[in-house]
């Protein structure tokens, strides 16, 4: 299906899933209202609860749903949608607290009805989940621990909220409405079970073995994996997968990394990973023969999505070269003849990952290679400083500004390059980038 059409259909499905509970509950006899603000509060509560339910679908990594947007965009939307949903739930509580305080009953759980306590618990847990997600790094919460508690608390909060709605019974008195609401809730529970149980089970049946751990320049390491008892993995160059090492896939200790190997050889997968955090600093200690698990491939950052492009421009910073290297290696293996330009920015010459192989790829591809160094050696004759519109104007003649452009690097760099390309007249639809700080 055409990607824009597919995107519109998925957006409409999202809106339908969010609105469905309220629309269904309003069909047929409804209880007498207690005024506009009472009914408005109920609507806010159901809408917020529906949005929280769809949050589980947004993180389920459903390939068809994420294909038109890219899973990184889906995750960013998940983050902002959670804030909106929490706002709706807080507004639901606030309206009741201001105008209908008696309906809330006692705060003390020993005297309050169980379903009212369940509602308060759900609201508090949703707030904790979102606060710890938005400010995980400032709060000093380790990534793997955060992911585990994020999944657990979100699930408990959703079930508590569902219990609250069922216990209150407002708008769900009719038996058929109770059946529909139960089915709606059960659907999300089954989706949680699929993500947390079925997918890890499938991953355990397709293990990988570490074949090699290779040191690269710039404090980076290439991790090579070979399939264990299966044929491997087909992926598009530039895509990524979630990698689990030294843990069961049930433990939620997985991290997303781009493939750096050629897509023409799915029987040997490689990831090139820079030492940037707690997990990435352990890659150099991984030994050949260790077991790994993969969930993928994902992503739309790929030359394969643009088969009719007249050529490609790649702009990378540091380890952002990894997915671009996958595209270059794949292009070389396929005998690509279209013109390619790579602008590769690093701090120092010794930091340039794949420095020697990039020179070799120039012999196999029509590749213009431009190195940009922020701290060049004294005898450096190449480009200095940062990638800006003046530099890009020198290496991208007008005819190449119709090429598809792929950016990957630190967020400040990709933001600056997007502005530079816009200044050069490159249409936004031809600029593709990875959200480097997705997690």
C-alpha angles and dihedrals in degrees: 000000000000106000096232091049091046090049092053091049093051091048090052090049090052091052090047092052091050094047098038099086094051094043093050094045091053092055115099126358115357126191117261110272126239094219138299097293092050092053091042090053091051090050091051091051095050092045092050092047092049091051091050089052093052088051088076090057092050091058096040091090094230103183098210092050095047097041098086093048110024121250092256089061089047090054093049090050089049089057096050094040089055090056091050092048091050089050090055092050092047090049089050090055094042094054091051092045093052102040106017106031092148090062091061093059125194120348092213105096090213090065102026124089111264093242093055090051089049090054093051091047091050092050092048093047093048088052092050091048093052097041092050090047097051095043102029095127097045088048090053095235113162112239100237093046090048093051093051095048092040091058094042098047093043091053094047091046092051093049091047090051091049089051090049092054093046092048095048090049094195109151089000100076095107111086094231090052090051089051092051093046091048091050091048091051092044090053091061092044090054090048089054089050090051093052097042101034115015098044095048089048090055090047091053089056091056105047126171131212126221106247099177144354109206127188116232133186120275097040091294131135132202114221113200120198131192124199117255111215097341139076098257132244132307113214140159117250109264096030126119141213138205109254125207119193130176092000142076115262086240090067095072091231098136132131131197118240133167120242111249096184128088116278088222091076111051090165091074116041122191132192122188110209130184122214101253107130147012095288099038091053089062096058093088090058095055112112129215110263096036116132122250134180129210134202110192168326103254138157141067096232096115142115088225089076090063107050094157098050113128090223145328137250119202123194116184138173123201114311088000083092090079100086090035090053088054089054093047094047091047091048091051092049090050094050093245113193102180117109116267131190124195121191106188120188124197138155098238137012092244089056094063106117114213090010096153097039092052089059090051091050090058087068093053099040139042087250128160106200121199120182118199119193126193092195106027125181118257094259094048112134098179134083119313134199122014139331108269138152093273092055093045091048089059094053103031110064116197094265091057093053087081090063123105109260123212120194127188127164143081114340096248090054097048091046091053093046092050089055091047093051090048089052088053091053098254107154114243091234089066095054116089126179144169119239095237094194098049094135 
